[in-house]
Amino acid sequence: MSIQSWEYLRQFEKQKNLDLDSLIQVYREHWRDESWHEVLCLMARMLDAKFTGKILEYLIDEDGEAEGFSNLFLAARCLDEVKNRNDIVDVAGRLLVYLKRLTQDDCTFSIRGERYIEYDKIEYDEFVQEIRIQAVAAVAATWKDDPETLHWLKERPQYGDNWIVREGAVKEIARGWKNDPETLPLLKEWARSDDWAVGSAALQEIVRGWKDDPETLPILKECVRAEDNFSVQIVALQEIALGWKDDPETLPLLKECVRTDDDCFVREAAFQEIARGWKDDPETLPLLKERARSNDHWIVRKGAVKELAKGWKDDPETLPILEERARSDDDYQVREAAVRELARGWKDEPQTLSILKKLARSDDNSYVRLAAVEELARGWKDDPETLPILKERARTDDDSDVRSAAVQEIARGWKDDPKLFELLCDVAINQPLEHQYDFQDNPRQTALEAIIELYADRTETLELVRDRAQNDRDEQLREFAQKKLAELEG
C-alpha cells in the first residue's frame, strides 16, 4: 500500500462524502496500480452495497486484457468485502461468468495490447497461466460460500481444459475445504490419476495438509513405484525424501529408483535427492561416479556431472570425470554441462583452458562450442589466445548462434580494442544468415546493436544503420535498423 493511497483512505474514512461519480473516478485513476488495490478494497467494504455494485460494473466493463485482467481480479476482491450481496446479485453473477471464462482453453488473450505472435510464445504462455491461476483462485475465494463453487472446482480436474486450471482447482479445494470430509478421500483418488497435473498437485496437497495421516506415506511409495507417470513419480519421491528422510525405507527406495526405474527423469531425480540428503552415505559418491560414466540416458549422466561438481569438488576423481565427459561424452548436453562446471569450478587447472580452447574450435556441436566461447571470454580474458579464438568464431563458425555469441562477448570484454569497430562493421555487413526460425540469432544484428551502443556518435555508424535499414536481406534486421535509424536521427 503506497503512502499516497493510505493518506487517501484516511481522508475518506473521515469524510465519506464522495458521490458515485467521484468514487468511480478514484477507481478509474488507480485500478491499474496494484499499490492502490488494498485501499480500493477497503473502500468497497465501507460503502453501501449498491454503490459498490456500480463500482463493480465499472471495473467489469473496463478493458483490462493488457494488464492481465487486474480489473476483474480487483472487482472480485472488492465483492468479497461486501457483507450483503443480495442487492448486487446480477453484477456478481456477471463477474463470476467472466472469471470462469478466463479459465477456458478457447479463451485467447492479448499481451501488452498486442495480439499473440509465435515468437512470443513462451512469454504468452506464462501470461496466460498467471491469468488462469488467478481466475481459479478468485472464484474459490470470492464465492467460497456458494455450494456451486465446490462443485465447479471438483469438475475441473476431470474436465478442465488446461493443466494449470486442473492443478489450481486441486490446490484450492485442498486449502479452502480442508475440513470437508470428502476432501482427503478425493485427493487420495486424484493422487492415483493418470493426469500428471492432477496427480502431482494432489500428492503435494496431501503432504501439505495431512502429513500425519497413516495412508500418506504408503500412497507416496505406491506412486513412486507405479511407473505410469514420471511427473507424479518425481513429486512422490521428492516428498518422501524431504518429509521422511529418517524413515529406514527412504534411502533404499531412492537407490532402487536410481538403478531400476524405467524413466530417466525419475532416475535423475532420485540420485539428486540422494546426493543432497545423504551426502555422507558411503554409497552415494560411488553411485554418482557410476552414473556419470555410465551408458545410461544423457539426462542421468548430465545430472550426475552437475551433482559431482557441486558436492564433491575436492574428490580426486571428480576433475578427471568432468574432463572425460567434456572431451568425449557421446551427448552434447553432457559435454556442455561438463564444460560449464570445469570453467566455473576448476579455473586454475591448466587442462581446463586447454579443453575450452579445443572445444570452442572443434566440437561438432554448436551448443558445446557456444559454451566454450562464453566461458573463455568470461574467465580467461587476459589469455593471449582468447581474443583471436573469439574473432575466428565470430567470422567462421558454422552456426549463427555461436557467431553471435562470439561477437557479443568481444563487444562486452574488449571495448578498447582498436580493431573492434572494423570487426563489428565487417560482421554487420558480410556475415551470412538466412532466417530458418524466428528466434534464431543474427550475427549481423548482434554486431549492429554493439556498434550502436558503443559508437553512436560516429558518422560511420549512422551511415551503416541507414545502409542496413535499406539493403539488408533479412527483413527482421531491416526493421530493427529502421527503428534505430529513427532514434538516431531524432
Disulfide bonds with the S-S distance in Angstrom:
none
